[in-house]
Amino acid sequence: IARGLSNQEIADQLYLSNGTIRNYVTNILSKLDAGNRTEAANIAKESGWL
C-alpha cells in the first residue's frame, strides 16, 4: 500500500486473489481508522511500522 501499488499488483506479487487483497486492505483501513490508503500508509509510517 505504501508503495502505491494497486490491489491487483499486490495480489500478483503475493500470488493471492484480488478479492483477498481487497478484504485485507478493507480490514487494515478499518483497524487503523483510516479513510483511505494514503492515510493508512501515513499512520503506519508515523507509528514506525514502515
N, C-alpha and C positions, 0 to 999 in steps of 0.2 A: 504494500500500500504506500509506504513512504517513498518508494522509487517511482511512483506514478503509474504503475502497471495496471492494466485493466484486469477484471476478473478472469477473462479468457486467457490472458498472458500468464497470470499466476497459475491458473489451472493447468496450462500446458507445461509449465516448468515443474510442477509438483505431481503431474500425472493424475490429477483429480478432475472431476467434472466441474463445469461452470456453475452448476447449481450448488454443489458443495461449497465452493468458494463464496458464492453469493450468501449462503447461510452463515458461513464463518464471518464474513465481513459484517453482516447484519448483527450478529452476536457481539462482535468487537465494538461496533458503534454503540450498541445498547449498554454494554458493560462500562464503557468509558463515558457514557452520556454525551457522546459526540454527535453533532448534527450532520457531519459529512466526513469523507475520507481524509481530507486535508486537516480538519480539526483533530481527528483521531491520531494522525501522524504527529501533529504538534504536541498533543498530550503525551504521547509515547516518548517523544524527544525530550520534553521538559521533565519527564519523570525518570529520565536516564535509562530507558529501555532500549534506546537505539544508539 
